[in-house]
Amino acid sequence: MISKLIHIYNNNKKEIKLFLKYCIVGVSNTIVGLGTILILYNIFKVDYRLSNIIGYTLGLINSFILNKMWTFRSKSVFYKEIIPFFLFFLVSYIINLGAVVFCVEILLINKNISQLIGMVFYTSTNFIGNRLWTFKNELL
């Protein structure tokens, strides 16, 4: 019984540490991605959809590198992880963009606030996908 409790505690501790690292990478991605979106949209007057695409592309590059090397400490070869990572990015991004467009065009929410709402959808689906699929071998 005690060994089971220790095992559960150690696994939860590991999961919490992993999630916290993922969140730190997420803050970095937010600075890169959202910063790009807001600068392009507000300063350079680039369409909010194109600003979103460019921002998330830069965030994707940042996210893959930091999550592979730091969060999950993956030793797998690049090509085995880039495809699932990119697929989860696409799924998460489509959900994000749908939420942003819905908020802007249907709910008439401010475009900047809509980007933040979309990020919640993006972050949750992206973490789950990468945690359970892309870097799954690193978690055993």
Secondary structure, 3 states (H helix, E strand, C coil): CHHHHHHHHHHHHHHHHHHHHHHHHHHHHHHHHHHHHHHHHHHCCCCHHHHHHHHHHHHHHHHHHHHHHHHCCCCCCHHHHHHHHHHHHHHHHHHHHHHHHHHHHHCCCCHHHHHHHHHHHHHHHHHHHHHHHHCHHHHC
